[in-house]
Amino acid sequence: MATYKESGVDIAAGEATVDKIKPLVRETYTPGVMTDIGLFGAMFDASFPDYDHPVLVSSVDGVGTKLKVAVLADRHTTVGQDLVNHCVGDILVCGAKPLYFMDYFATGKLNPDVAADVISGFATACKQNECALIGGETAEMPSMYADGEYDLAGTIVGVVEKQRRIDGSQVKEGDVLLGLESTGLHTNGYSLARHVLLKDHSVNDHIDELGETIADALLKIHRSYLNIVMPLLNKDLLHGLSHITGGGIVGNTKRVVREHGLEINWGSWYEPRIFDMIRRLGSVPEEDMREAFNLGIGMILIADPSKVDEIKLMINEPVYEVGRVVAKS
């Protein structure tokens, strides 16, 4: 006789996971949430009385091989925050405020404690970004993943007034590129980072030049820029925004400046030490560094030069003039 549990799927573990996460998820609910955990679909009230012409903005993403580091270090409370904040950044650069987030957690053998740790990260970041963790899926798939490993994906939905959406159409030659600091790698470049750093080190090795372990450096949480950027958008101070993810500063910012070119002042900002360690230990060409990593800049604000001083006064952290928009060569 063969049972579902003997095949590798443990329904009881799934139910235990749901019991652990219910209070965490409910803490994220906003007034628009219309359903509780358990229905086949999540409902959100789509009435937007403060908007004349609301436009929904959505994005889906994952965390990539940063999950490998989390598993090796046995730290699972931060990767959920990474995913939510990454998704928030992707719709923020369109001018959108997040409404709700939905997650997908997949693993070979479900460990309710690990799943709850991951989902607690979703909940933490959702509360910080004032969006609801409105639903999700936990999938146990034997033989699909190595023991102890899992994968994550997330979908976010936000809203922006149609006339205030950011699509790059206002960007013009002469605009200044203002860079905001990243915390480190965020959620990109981990395949290269792991290839270099874990060749001769373990994630728990303390590295004097970093002042921390490799795991500490690599698991720093992907920042949310929502509370910095939204006040600037509300005052119409920005022509464009670029979330620096896979593809680096140039690859991502080119998506926004459209028919214009870019002039980047490389070295004009503080670069976290982890990047130089990767560059040096791996003899990584600078072109690859710039394509794989954010190199310390997680968000770029594109603005008219006359607005730069006002923008800097509104931001209580370093703001780097990292370049400008130029004519396309």
C-alpha positions in Angstrom: 0.0 0.0 0.0 1.3 3.4 -1.0 0.2 6.6 0.8 0.6 10.3 -0.2 2.9 10.8 2.8 5.1 7.9 1.7 5.5 9.5 -1.7 6.9 12.6 0.0 4.0 14.9 0.5 3.0 15.6 4.1 -0.5 17.2 4.3 -0.1 17.6 8.1 3.1 19.6 7.6 1.3 21.9 5.2 -1.5 22.4 7.8 1.1 23.1 10.5 2.7 25.7 8.3 -0.6 27.5 7.7 -1.3 27.5 11.4 2.1 29.2 12.0 1.7 31.9 9.4 -2.0 32.9 9.9 -1.3 35.5 12.6 1.7 36.9 10.7 -0.3 37.3 7.5 -3.3 38.9 9.2 -1.1 41.6 10.7 -0.4 42.8 7.2 -4.1 43.3 6.2 -5.0 46.7 5.0 -8.6 48.1 4.7 -8.8 46.9 1.1 -8.5 43.2 2.0 -11.8 41.4 1.7 -10.9 37.8 2.4 -9.1 35.8 5.1 -6.8 32.8 4.6 -8.4 29.7 3.2 -10.5 30.7 0.2 -9.5 29.7 -3.4 -8.8 33.3 -4.3 -7.9 36.5 -2.5 -10.2 39.6 -2.9 -9.1 43.2 -2.7 -11.5 46.2 -2.9 -10.7 48.0 -6.1 -12.4 51.3 -5.3 -9.9 54.1 -5.3 -11.7 57.3 -4.2 -8.5 59.3 -4.0 -7.7 58.6 -7.7 -9.3 60.1 -10.8 -7.9 57.5 -13.1 -6.2 54.7 -11.2 -3.8 52.5 -13.1 -2.8 49.1 -11.6 0.9 48.2 -11.9 2.1 44.7 -11.3 5.4 42.8 -11.2 6.6 39.3 -10.5 10.1 38.2 -9.5 12.2 35.8 -7.4 15.3 35.9 -5.2 17.6 33.8 -7.3 20.6 32.0 -5.9 20.7 34.2 -2.8 18.5 31.3 -1.5 21.6 29.1 -1.7 23.4 31.3 0.8 20.3 31.4 3.1 20.2 27.6 3.1 23.9 27.2 3.7 23.8 29.7 6.6 20.5 28.3 7.9 19.0 31.8 8.0 15.5 32.1 6.5 13.9 35.2 7.9 15.5 37.7 5.5 14.9 36.3 2.0 11.2 37.0 2.2 12.0 40.6 2.9 14.3 40.7 -0.1 11.6 39.5 -2.4 8.9 41.9 -1.2 11.3 44.9 -1.3 12.6 43.9 -4.7 9.0 43.8 -6.1 8.1 47.1 -4.4 11.1 48.7 -6.1 10.0 47.4 -9.5 6.6 49.1 -9.3 7.9 52.1 -7.5 9.9 53.2 -10.5 6.6 53.3 -12.4 5.3 55.7 -9.7 3.1 53.1 -8.1 2.3 52.6 -4.4 2.0 48.9 -3.4 -1.4 47.4 -2.6 -0.9 43.7 -2.0 1.7 40.9 -2.5 1.3 37.2 -3.2 4.0 34.6 -2.7 4.9 31.2 -4.0 7.1 28.9 -1.7 8.2 25.6 -3.2 10.3 22.9 -1.6 11.1 19.2 -1.8 10.2 18.4 1.8 8.2 20.9 3.8 9.7 22.1 7.0 7.0 24.2 8.8 9.6 26.1 10.8 11.6 27.1 7.7 8.5 28.0 5.8 7.2 30.1 8.7 10.6 31.9 8.9 10.5 32.7 5.2 6.9 33.9 5.3 7.5 35.9 8.4 9.9 37.9 6.2 7.2 38.5 3.7 5.0 39.7 6.5 7.6 42.0 7.9 8.3 43.7 4.6 4.7 44.0 3.7 4.0 45.8 7.0 7.0 48.1 6.4 5.7 48.9 2.9 2.1 49.2 4.0 0.9 46.5 1.6 -1.1 43.4 2.4 0.2 39.8 2.2 -3.1 38.8 0.6 -2.4 35.2 -0.5 0.1 32.6 -1.5 0.9 29.0 -2.3 3.1 26.5 -0.5 4.1 23.6 -2.7 5.8 20.4 -1.5 7.3 18.6 -4.5 9.5 15.6 -3.7 12.6 15.1 -5.9 12.2 18.6 -7.4 14.6 20.2 -4.9 17.7 19.0 -3.0 17.2 18.4 0.7 16.7 21.6 2.6 16.4 23.7 -0.5 13.4 25.8 -1.6 12.4 28.4 -4.2 10.5 31.7 -3.9 8.5 33.8 -6.3 6.3 36.8 -5.6 3.7 39.0 -7.4 3.0 42.5 -6.3 0.1 44.8 -7.4 0.2 48.6 -6.9 -1.7 51.7 -8.1 -0.8 55.0 -9.6 -2.7 58.0 -10.9 -2.6 57.7 -14.7 -1.3 61.3 -15.1 1.4 60.7 -12.5 2.8 57.4 -13.9 6.5 57.3 -14.5 7.4 55.8 -17.9 10.6 57.7 -18.9 8.8 60.0 -21.3 9.8 63.1 -19.3 13.5 62.3 -19.3 15.6 64.8 -21.2 19.2 65.5 -22.1 21.0 67.2 -19.2 19.0 65.5 -16.5 21.1 64.4 -13.5 21.3 60.9 -12.2 21.2 60.7 -8.4 22.1 57.5 -6.8 20.8 56.0 -3.5 22.9 53.5 -1.6 22.3 49.8 -1.7 22.9 47.6 1.3 25.1 45.3 -0.8 24.2 42.8 -3.6 20.5 43.1 -2.9 19.1 40.1 -5.0 21.4 40.0 -8.1 24.8 38.6 -9.0 24.8 35.8 -6.5 25.8 33.1 -9.0 29.0 35.0 -9.6 29.5 35.9 -6.0 29.1 32.4 -4.8 31.4 31.1 -7.5 34.1 33.4 -6.3 33.6 33.7 -2.6 32.7 30.1 -1.7 35.5 28.5 -3.7 37.9 28.8 -0.8 35.6 30.0 2.0 32.4 28.8 3.8 29.5 31.2 4.4 30.3 31.3 8.1 34.0 32.4 7.7 34.7 35.8 9.3 36.5 38.0 6.8 38.6 40.8 8.4 38.4 43.1 5.5 34.6 42.9 5.6 34.4 43.0 9.4 31.7 40.3 9.2 31.1 36.8 7.9 30.4 36.1 4.2 26.9 35.2 5.2 26.4 38.5 6.9 27.6 40.4 3.9 25.6 38.4 1.3 22.4 38.2 3.3 22.0 41.9 3.8 18.3 42.7 3.0 17.4 44.3 -0.3 16.3 47.8 0.6 12.9 49.3 0.1 13.1 52.9 -1.3 9.4 53.5 -1.0 9.5 56.0 1.9 12.3 58.0 0.3 10.9 58.1 -3.2 7.2 58.6 -2.8 7.4 62.1 -1.2 9.6 63.1 -4.2 7.0 61.8 -6.6 4.2 63.5 -4.7 6.0 66.8 -5.4 6.7 66.0 -9.1 10.4 66.3 -8.6 11.5 63.4 -10.7 11.5 62.7 -14.4 12.4 59.0 -14.1 13.6 56.2 -11.8 15.8 53.2 -12.2 15.8 50.2 -9.9 19.3 48.7 -10.1 18.8 45.0 -10.4 20.1 42.4 -12.9 21.9 44.2 -15.6 23.5 46.8 -13.4 23.4 50.6 -13.5 23.7 51.0 -17.2 21.5 48.0 -18.2 18.6 49.1 -16.0 18.8 52.9 -16.5 18.9 52.5 -20.3 15.4 51.1 -20.0 14.2 54.5 -18.7 16.1 57.1 -20.7 14.7 55.7 -24.0 16.3 57.5 -26.9 19.0 59.2 -24.8 22.4 58.1 -23.7 24.1 57.9 -20.3 27.3 59.3 -18.9 28.2 57.5 -15.6 30.7 58.9 -13.2 32.1 55.5 -12.0 33.7 55.8 -8.6 31.7 58.8 -7.5 30.0 56.9 -4.7 30.8 54.6 -1.8 31.2 51.0 -2.9 30.6 48.4 -0.2 33.8 46.3 0.4 32.1 43.1 -0.6 32.2 44.1 -4.3 36.0 44.7 -4.3 36.6 41.4 -2.6 34.6 39.7 -5.4 36.5 41.7 -8.0 39.9 40.9 -6.6 39.5 37.3 -5.6 37.8 36.3 -8.8 39.9 38.6 -11.1 36.5 39.6 -12.4 36.6 42.0 -15.4 35.1 45.4 -14.6 32.6 44.9 -17.4 31.2 41.8 -15.7 31.2 43.6 -12.3 29.1 46.4 -13.8 26.7 44.0 -15.5 26.2 41.6 -12.6 26.1 43.9 -9.6 24.6 47.2 -8.5 28.1 48.1 -7.0 26.5 50.1 -4.2 23.8 52.0 -5.9 20.3 50.5 -5.5 18.1 53.2 -7.0 18.7 56.0 -9.4 16.6 59.2 -9.4 16.5 61.1 -12.7 15.8 64.8 -12.3 16.2 68.3 -13.8 19.4 69.9 -12.5 17.4 72.7 -10.9 15.6 70.2 -8.6 18.8 68.5 -7.3 19.3 70.7 -4.2 15.6 70.4 -3.2 15.8 66.6 -3.6 18.9 66.3 -1.5 17.3 68.3 1.3 14.4 65.9 1.4 16.5 62.8 1.7 18.2 62.1 5.0 21.1 60.0 3.7 23.9 60.3 1.1 22.8 61.1 -2.4 25.4 60.7 -5.1 25.5 62.5 -8.4 26.4 59.4 -10.4 26.0 60.8 -13.9 23.7 62.5 -16.4 21.5 62.0 -19.4 23.3 62.8 -22.6 22.6 62.6 -26.3 22.7 59.1 -27.7 26.0 58.5 -29.5 
